[in-house]
């Protein structure tokens, strides 16, 4: 199985239109277009009954006290944890992939609706659900795709790993407001093939990618 994107090359920089936030010289960051990137798979095995897509960032700081703080920097040596940006399951077996902006085309305060999505698919909660939980203006259930918004003072660019799975079930065994880790666990034993591509992104103008 192979995975490709017309939106960015594997290992390349993700354009700002596919991010939650973009660089802003006056205030560090501004909201961006937040479109989901295009993804297309090929060489899929026989017997596929559905597809799933997970996108995660493995480079999120494990401690938050320095995040986006003036006069501070997040060191490259800091331990990192993962953050899910997209959890999409139950795409039909006939699907060749997803088009750019098909599932997300703007930032939606308090999150997009879910879990039901286009083509009979379902979308899980992404990591912004927890990130904004204590923000009175943004708190809510963030279903589906919400793109990169790494700390603007992070010393490293973040990686965004998009993985497509060809499954032997038409409906993944997750219910309600499921999360990335729950979807990943439910995939176990049902993956016929998988493929991934990685994009990079930073909001720190001092970091070159």
CORBELNOR-V657687 format. One line per field, one symbol per residue. phi: phi as a letter, one per 20 degrees, with the letter a starting at -180 (. if undefined). psi: psi as a letter, one per 30 degrees, with the letter a starting at -180 (. if undefined). burial: # if it has 9 or more other ideal C-beta (glycine too) atoms within 8 Angstrom, else .. A space follows every 50 residues. Layout:
BEGIN
phi = ???
psi = ???
burial = ???
END
This chain:
BEGIN
phi = .ccbceeaefneeffffedfccfcfecmcbfdflefffccdbleffnfda ccccccdedfgfcdfefldgmccefffffdcdbedbcccmfgfefeqcef mfdbbaedgmnffaefbfmmfcdefeffgffegdefecfreeemecefbf gfdefcfedceecdcedececfeccmefdfgffffffgnceeabbcccdc bbdefeeec
psi = kkklkffllkfakklffglellkkfegellkafhkklkkkllhlllgkfl llkkkljggkkfkgffkhkkglkjlffkklllkkfkjklgklffkfaklk gefkglkjkgllllfkalgglkklklffeeegegjfffkajjkbkkakil kfgkfklkkjjjkkkklgkfkkillbilleeeeeeffkfgjelllllkll klgjffkk.
burial = #.###.##.#...#.#.######.....#..##########..#...#.# ###########....##......#...#.#..##########..#.##.# ..##......##.##.#...#########..#......##########.# #####.###########.#..#.#..####.###.##..########### ####..#..
END
